[in-house]
């Protein structure tokens, strides 16, 4: 999770801040991809037990889930009445049979 991108294509406007999630190759420390997930600070973050999902809560009252491989955003759960202080992925089964 990054507070600002490693490489910027433009200088951000005064007061502009983004929350980013980045994927790195930990053997080479090469940045593989980065996704902007919020225009406000991330206040909570979790990784599923199997490492396939990433969850975040933001001070803009949004909660989101990302696929850890692609960083593709699932539809956000918005808004919540309070700023998320924690998120947890306890069990995720996208293709489970009952």
C-alpha positions in Angstrom: 0.0 0.0 0.0 1.4 3.4 -1.0 0.5 6.9 -0.1 1.8 8.2 -3.4 2.9 6.7 -6.6 6.6 5.9 -7.2 6.6 7.5 -10.6 4.3 10.4 -11.4 3.2 11.4 -14.8 2.1 14.8 -13.6 2.4 16.9 -10.6 -0.7 16.6 -8.4 -2.7 19.7 -7.6 -2.3 21.4 -4.3 -4.2 19.3 -1.7 -4.7 16.4 -4.1 -4.0 13.1 -2.4 -4.7 9.5 -3.5 -4.5 6.1 -1.8 -2.8 3.5 -4.0 -2.3 -0.2 -3.7 0.8 -1.5 -5.5 1.9 -4.9 -6.6 5.7 -5.7 -6.4 7.9 -8.6 -7.5 9.6 -9.3 -4.2 12.5 -11.0 -5.8 13.5 -8.1 -8.0 11.6 -5.3 -6.3 10.2 -4.3 -9.6 6.9 -2.4 -9.5 4.4 -4.5 -11.4 1.2 -2.5 -11.1 -0.5 0.2 -9.1 -4.2 1.0 -8.7 -5.7 4.1 -7.2 -8.4 2.9 -4.7 -9.5 6.2 -3.1 -9.1 9.9 -3.3 -8.8 9.9 0.6 -6.5 8.1 3.0 -6.9 4.4 3.6 -7.8 3.8 7.2 -8.0 0.0 7.3 -6.4 -2.8 5.2 -6.6 -6.6 5.2 -5.4 -9.6 3.1 -7.4 -12.8 2.8 -5.9 -15.9 4.4 -5.2 -17.4 1.0 -3.7 -14.2 -0.3 -6.2 -13.8 -3.2 -8.2 -10.8 -2.0 -7.3 -7.4 -0.6 -9.8 -5.3 1.4 -9.6 -1.7 2.3 -11.6 1.0 4.1 -11.1 4.7 3.4 -11.8 8.0 5.2 -14.3 8.8 2.3 -16.5 6.1 4.0 -15.9 3.5 1.2 -15.0 -0.1 1.6 -13.6 -2.1 -1.3 -12.2 -5.4 -2.3 -9.4 -6.1 -4.9 -8.3 -9.2 -6.6 -4.6 -9.6 -5.4 -3.3 -10.8 -8.8 -5.0 -8.3 -11.1 -5.8 -5.5 -8.6 -9.2 -5.4 -10.3 -11.7 -3.6 -8.0 -14.9 -5.4 -7.0 -17.9 -3.1 -6.6 -17.4 -1.0 -3.5 -19.6 -1.2 -0.5 -20.5 2.5 -0.1 -20.9 4.5 2.0 -20.7 3.5 5.6 -21.9 5.8 8.4 -18.4 5.9 10.1 -14.9 6.0 8.8 -13.7 2.3 8.6 -11.2 1.6 11.4 -10.9 -2.1 10.5 -11.8 -4.5 7.7 -11.4 -8.3 7.8 -11.7 -11.0 5.2 -12.7 -14.0 7.2 -13.8 -16.3 4.3 -14.2 -15.7 0.7 -15.5 -18.3 -1.6 -16.5 -17.0 -5.0 -17.2 -20.3 -6.7 -18.3 -22.4 -3.7 -21.1 -24.9 -4.0 -23.5 -25.1 -1.0 
